[in-house]
Amino acid sequence: MSQVRLKYKCITEIVGSDHLGILVLVNEDETLQVSIPCNKHATYDFSLRDFATPNCNRLLPEVLVRLLKSETDMHFEIRIEDIRKGEYLSRIYNMKTLEMVPIQIADAVLLSIISGIPIYIDEVLIRKQGAEFHKDSHGLKLPINALSLDMLEKAIDRAISEENYELASMLKEEIDHRKKNLQE
């Protein structure tokens, strides 16, 4: 299974939402992007790092990374391996012991930024979930299966209020599909 290395590009808030954000990761040559929905807490955490907030180096994640680096000689990788029910599945791999630990995707990206741990995505997954990346673009493409149920329900309400019934129908199909799978 081939892996593609990613790097954090930016976080953007979703207009009209209650501080929901989209993390944008790009491949090394910045031709493909993966957009990851995140909650208001993650949006805040990333904005602190993006704007180099004073004393950020005293926050718990930064302190823990410094402690681990000073006390150990571990080599890790973060891998995004799949997407299920609108959530990317990611794990931290200890490359010496081959131990793996599941981690929420937003936390994995934040850890990668703070620690320098490389983050990879399965090549098949990025081809399926990724979109072309354009540096000067003002919009984001986000695969529908990357949205949580809550985000889908808010999007369907917005689509109906904007009389975009084709989009509302597509969103309803995705919601129905997920709810059916939950019952099985």
C-alpha positions as CSV (number, residue, x, y, z in Angstrom):
1,M,0.0,0.0,0.0
2,S,1.6,3.3,-1.1
3,Q,1.5,6.3,1.1
4,V,1.4,10.0,0.2
5,R,3.0,12.5,2.6
6,L,0.8,15.5,3.5
7,K,1.4,18.8,5.1
8,Y,-0.9,21.2,6.9
9,K,-1.9,24.2,4.7
10,C,-4.5,26.1,6.6
11,I,-7.8,26.0,8.6
12,T,-10.8,28.0,7.6
13,E,-14.1,28.5,9.3
14,I,-17.3,27.4,7.6
15,V,-19.3,30.5,6.9
16,G,-22.7,30.4,8.7
17,S,-21.7,27.7,11.2
18,D,-21.0,27.8,14.9
19,H,-17.2,27.8,14.6
20,L,-17.0,24.6,12.5
21,G,-13.8,24.5,10.5
22,I,-12.1,22.8,7.6
23,L,-8.5,21.7,7.9
24,V,-6.8,21.7,4.6
25,L,-3.9,19.2,4.0
26,V,-2.0,19.1,0.8
27,N,0.4,16.7,-0.8
28,E,4.1,17.7,-1.1
29,D,3.8,19.2,-4.6
30,E,0.6,21.0,-3.6
31,T,-1.5,19.6,-6.4
32,L,-4.0,17.7,-4.2
33,Q,-5.9,18.6,-1.1
34,V,-7.7,16.7,1.6
35,S,-10.3,18.7,3.5
36,I,-11.1,17.6,7.0
37,P,-14.1,18.9,9.0
38,C,-13.4,19.8,12.6
39,N,-15.2,21.2,15.6
40,K,-14.9,24.7,17.2
41,H,-12.2,23.5,19.7
42,A,-9.9,22.3,16.9
43,T,-10.5,25.4,15.0
44,Y,-9.4,27.4,18.0
45,D,-6.3,25.2,18.6
46,F,-5.2,25.6,15.0
47,S,-5.8,29.4,15.0
48,L,-3.6,29.8,18.0
49,R,-0.7,28.1,16.1
50,D,-1.5,29.9,12.8
51,F,-1.2,33.3,14.4
52,A,1.8,32.4,16.6
53,T,0.0,33.3,19.8
54,P,2.4,34.5,22.5
55,N,3.2,31.7,25.1
56,C,1.9,29.0,22.7
57,N,5.0,27.1,23.6
58,R,3.6,26.7,27.2
59,L,0.4,25.0,26.1
60,L,0.1,21.3,27.1
61,P,0.6,19.7,23.6
62,E,3.8,21.7,23.0
63,V,5.2,21.0,26.5
64,L,4.4,17.2,26.2
65,V,6.2,17.1,22.8
66,R,9.3,18.8,24.2
67,L,9.3,16.4,27.2
68,L,9.0,13.3,24.9
69,K,11.7,14.5,22.6
70,S,14.1,15.2,25.4
71,E,13.5,11.8,27.1
72,T,13.1,9.4,24.3
73,D,14.4,8.4,20.9
74,M,11.1,7.4,19.3
75,H,10.3,7.5,15.6
76,F,6.6,8.0,14.7
77,E,4.4,8.4,11.7
78,I,0.8,9.4,11.5
79,R,-1.3,7.7,8.9
80,I,-4.8,8.5,7.6
81,E,-6.1,5.1,6.6
82,D,-9.8,5.2,5.9
83,I,-13.0,7.2,6.2
84,R,-16.1,5.8,7.9
85,K,-19.4,7.5,8.7
86,G,-17.9,10.8,7.8
87,E,-14.8,10.5,10.0
88,Y,-11.2,10.0,8.8
89,L,-9.6,7.1,10.7
90,S,-6.0,7.9,11.7
91,R,-3.3,6.2,13.8
92,I,0.1,7.0,15.2
93,Y,2.6,4.4,14.4
94,N,5.8,3.8,16.4
95,M,8.2,2.8,13.7
96,K,10.5,0.9,16.1
97,T,7.9,-1.3,17.8
98,L,5.3,-1.2,15.1
99,E,2.7,-0.4,17.8
100,M,-0.2,1.7,16.6
101,V,-2.6,4.0,18.5
102,P,-5.8,5.4,17.1
103,I,-6.1,9.2,17.3
104,Q,-8.7,11.7,16.2
105,I,-7.8,13.2,12.9
106,A,-7.7,16.9,14.0
107,D,-5.6,15.9,17.0
108,A,-3.3,13.9,14.7
109,V,-2.8,17.0,12.4
110,L,-2.2,19.2,15.4
111,L,0.4,16.8,16.8
112,S,2.1,16.7,13.4
113,I,2.4,20.5,13.3
114,I,3.7,20.7,16.9
115,S,6.1,17.8,16.7
116,G,7.1,17.5,13.1
117,I,5.8,13.9,13.0
118,P,5.2,13.2,9.3
119,I,1.6,12.6,8.3
120,Y,0.6,10.2,5.4
121,I,-2.5,9.2,3.6
122,D,-3.1,6.0,1.7
123,E,-2.7,6.8,-2.0
124,V,-6.1,5.2,-2.9
125,L,-7.8,7.2,-0.2
126,I,-6.4,10.5,-1.4
127,R,-7.4,9.8,-5.0
128,K,-10.9,9.1,-3.7
129,Q,-11.2,11.9,-1.2
130,G,-8.8,14.5,-2.5
131,A,-9.5,17.4,-4.8
132,E,-7.3,19.5,-6.9
133,F,-5.5,22.2,-4.9
134,H,-5.1,25.7,-6.3
135,K,-3.2,28.2,-4.2
136,D,-5.3,31.1,-5.3
137,S,-8.7,29.4,-5.0
138,H,-11.3,31.0,-2.7
139,G,-13.4,27.9,-2.2
140,L,-13.0,24.4,-0.9
141,K,-14.2,21.1,-2.3
142,L,-15.3,18.7,0.4
143,P,-16.5,15.1,-0.2
144,I,-19.9,14.6,1.2
145,N,-18.8,11.4,3.0
146,A,-16.3,13.5,5.0
147,L,-19.1,15.4,6.7
148,S,-20.5,14.3,10.1
149,L,-24.3,13.6,10.4
150,D,-24.6,16.9,12.3
151,M,-22.9,18.8,9.4
152,L,-25.1,17.0,6.9
153,E,-28.2,18.0,8.7
154,K,-27.2,21.6,8.9
155,A,-26.2,21.6,5.2
156,I,-29.6,20.1,4.2
157,D,-31.4,22.8,6.1
158,R,-29.3,25.5,4.4
159,A,-29.9,23.8,0.9
160,I,-33.6,23.9,1.5
161,S,-33.6,27.5,2.7
162,E,-31.7,28.4,-0.5
163,E,-34.1,26.3,-2.6
164,N,-31.3,24.0,-3.8
165,Y,-33.5,20.9,-3.8
166,E,-31.0,18.8,-5.9
167,L,-28.4,19.3,-3.2
168,A,-30.9,18.7,-0.4
169,S,-31.9,15.4,-2.1
170,M,-28.3,14.3,-2.4
171,L,-27.6,15.2,1.3
172,K,-30.8,13.3,2.4
173,E,-29.7,10.2,0.5
174,E,-26.3,10.3,2.4
175,I,-28.1,10.8,5.7
176,D,-30.5,7.9,5.0
177,H,-27.6,5.7,3.9
178,R,-25.7,6.3,7.2
179,K,-28.7,5.8,9.4
180,K,-29.5,2.5,7.6
181,N,-25.9,1.4,8.2
182,L,-26.2,2.3,11.9
183,Q,-29.2,0.0,12.3
184,E,-27.4,-3.0,10.7
